[in-house]
Structure formats: C-alpha cells, structure tokens
Amino acid sequence: MNAGSLEGALRLQKLLVFSIISLLVLVLGYTLADDAFFAAFAFGGLAWLMLMPYHATLSVVCAVATFSTALILPFFPGRPFIWEAAALLGWTGCVLVFSFRQYRDEMWDSIFEHKWMLLGVAGYCGVLVFTMMERGVGFRTMGGSQMGGRFYFQQLTCAIFPLLFMMVRLKEEQIRKLFIIQCALSATWVISDVIYSNAPGLFNILFFLEVPGDARNFEMERMKMGINRYQSLAFVSIGFLWLLLIKNKLNDFLTSKGLWLIPASLAIVGAGLLSGHRYTVVIIILVISFMVFTQRLITMRNALAGTLVFALGLTISYGFAERMPLAAQRALSVLPGITVHPDARMDGLSTMETRRVLREEGFKMMSQYLWVGRGFGQSGFGDHSLQWDPTAITYHINQGRFYNGFIGLMVNTGLIGTCFMLLFLLAGSVVAIKVILHLRKHGVDDDFSRVSCIIACLWMANVVAFIFLHGDSEYAMKTFSLQAGLLITCQYMLRDRLREEQPEQPELE
C-alpha cells in the first residue's frame, strides 16, 4: 500500500470512529438526561466529537491542572469534577493513540516495567465489574432500586490514568506548570465554601464549583456549638504549602530565607487548622518526613534546627490554644495535656469515637463478605443501627465507609479486590521509592525535581494514611490512579534527564 492510499485509509478510519462515538454520545445523553440536561449533553457531545484528535493530551492537561480544585462541569447530572470528565477523554484518547500509533517510543517498555501495577488496576476493575453484576449496579437513574453506582463509575473511569500517562508525550515544563496551576486553583474551594456559608446571593456561581463535602455538617456545628469550620482551608493549606516547597528546598528553611519561610509555613499550616481537620496535619507531617529523607537533611545540625522549629510550633499550640478559634482548638485537641474549650474537645472526641465504632463494625462484617464484597450500592444492607448513634453511624455503614481503607476494601470488594488494590499500591510505592532514592542521590536543585519529590512523598503519605489511618475505599482507584500516572511520568523524565546529562562513554576495544 502506497503512502497516499494509507493516508486515505486512516482518514476513513478516523471518520468512522468519530461518527460512531458521536452517535453513542448523543444516544447516551438522551437516555440518561431529562429535558433540562439534553442541551448540555448535546453540546458536550459536539465538543467531544470536535476535540477527539486531542483527547489524550486534553485528558492529561485537564486532569492534572484541576485535580485538587472545586471546578465541576455545570448542568451535568452528578456534578462531575472536570478532572473526572477528563478521565473519560482519556479512554477515547487511548483508543486513538493506539489506533494511529502516536504513543511514546518507550511506551511498551513502560508497560512491561509497570506490569504489576497495571495488573493490580485491571484485576481491581474486574472485581468491581463482577461485584456490580452480583450485588447490583447502583444506578437509580437507569431504573435500578439502588444508589451508589457513581462510586463504581468514578473508579472504573479513572483507572485509565496510569496507562494514559505511559502513552502520552509530555515534557518536564508541562508537568511543572500543570502541578503549580493545580496547587494555585485549590483556592477555588475557599470561594465555594464562603459562598455556601455566607453569600446565598451568589449561589449561581456554585453551578461551576463543588461545595466541600462536610459544609452542611460544619454549618450545623456552627449553629449548635459555635465551632466555625471551613473544610476548604484544609485543601488550600496543603496546596499553598506545596507551592512554597516547589520554589524552595527544605534546606532553605535553615538559612537566612527561613526568616520568612518559617513564618509563612506556620501561617499556612495554621490556616489549615481552622478547618478542624487533624488529617490535614497528619498528611503534612508524613510528607515532610519523607521529604527530609529525600533531601538528605538528617544531620545533627538540621535535626537541632528542626527540633527548635517543632518546639516553637508546640509552644505556640500549648500556650495560645485557648485563644485560638474553636476550629483550631478542635484540631489541636488530640495533643496530650493541651487545654482547649470543652465544646472543641467534645466534638473532636465524638468523631474519634464514631470512627472507632465504625472500624469495629466493619471488622465484624469482613468475614461475611470475604470472597464477594458487598459492593457500593446503598440499599438492602440490613439494619446496622446502634444504641449509640449521634453521628449517623448507620448511614456510614450503609455507605460502606469505615474510615479505614483496608477494612473498607475487605467489606466492599472482598479479599480478591483487596489483594489487587494492595498490589497496585505496592507497585506504585516501589516507583515512589525509586524516585525518592534518585532525588536523594542527584539532588532537588530545580523546580521539576522538587515537584517530583512532592509527588513521590505525597504518594507514600497517602498510602500510609489510606491503609492505617483514614481511607475511603469507595474512592480507592479514583484517589490513587492520577497520582500513579504522575509518579510514572516523573520517574521516566528524571531517568531521561540523567541520560542526557551523562552521555554514553565510548566503548573500549
């Protein structure tokens, strides 16, 4: 076949693919949406069709840039985040990239290198599909009696990210800029939170922004106990702290730059305390701990300086806790011997007790769903009401939410699903450790190296927190898939950089 006929065949193939997918999009939109949403689906289907040649790139760009933001697709059922919709682009993008062989030259090497990670992803998704068939799909919008199908859809859709990042051609500068944009756009959570709580006249803006999940509960806390919490501050504090650590090494905090870096960091973490979330502080501590190892700061001098900074933070916490807002006092109530307002302590202790009870109940249910998980559908699970139920324990159990990733996986996906997810997390952790060791050896002297450092350390922190502390199994694949893709990208980019900096030596005869 000559070049002209081959080009004509490729054009015909593209036309057929575009036509079929456009028809499917319109039919699906008409089926799932009512009249109010038909125009949105029709417009979305048209945009989908026109942008198909760029789906893979758009998926990566939109997903990375909006991952930690409140930005959603307006007027679509379920109010999907933009990065979730980007995962759908990733599926069609993968098909097109494979069809026209536009993938990276090293893609097959990456697939072979990360075969265990991909096996974990594929196996876990297979378990999800089997569980849906056995327990129900959970889509009430399609005529079913259950709810909760969105958890299946989100995880299955987002599972494409590890493979997608192996395929798409990317540059260091793109990843650096997109990650910075992601951190900066975390401020969108504050906008939605403030509007929801204090500006009902601006509610139309919430068509484009998701409201923090606990905003309604926090409003009830404010009215009952006077604890004014903004969940958005947890997201923003983490995002802005990463921005600070992208532009500065940890060692800079121990130089003259520390005169403004340390106060700025304490202010950012302090803002996070106003969310009342102790989990935020735990994640920050875990990430910083991994970064200390990565950036080779474990010396006697640095240990002394770090101890002094830590002591300063504790002094401020213990000395001024009672003068802080109740939300901050709630977050600090876990510290032993600290004096805080009784309402803040009671609210914090009640949450810890609730999660203890949930984990106990989840542990009891593990044997019942050992081989075939209960699934994520939210009906027909029986009555798990308890005598002590001030914080809707029954509701959480029916959702399959036990605030422990391992227990949640065992109950909802069974032993096989848990093993595949743990394989995925283990394989990703191996990549993260390789990135950490590479950076430990070669340094973090530029922005991209520090972005890679944050991504690798954040992966390790999230895995530890998910399994041992606070993990929502219904978001397991959704939580880690994009992070895994970024981790793989950072690994091969750092490797390529090293090859360019150290060209091969001429062979000796």
PyMOL commands that set and color helices and strands:
alter all, ss='L'
color gray80, all
select helices_A, chain A and resi 3-32+35-50+52-66+82-99+107-113+115-135+140-142+149-158+161-167+172-198+200-207+215-225+232-247+250-254+258-273+278-294+300-323+326-332+342-369+393-399+405-442+447-469+473-501
alter helices_A, ss='H'
color red, helices_A
deselect
rebuild
show_as cartoon
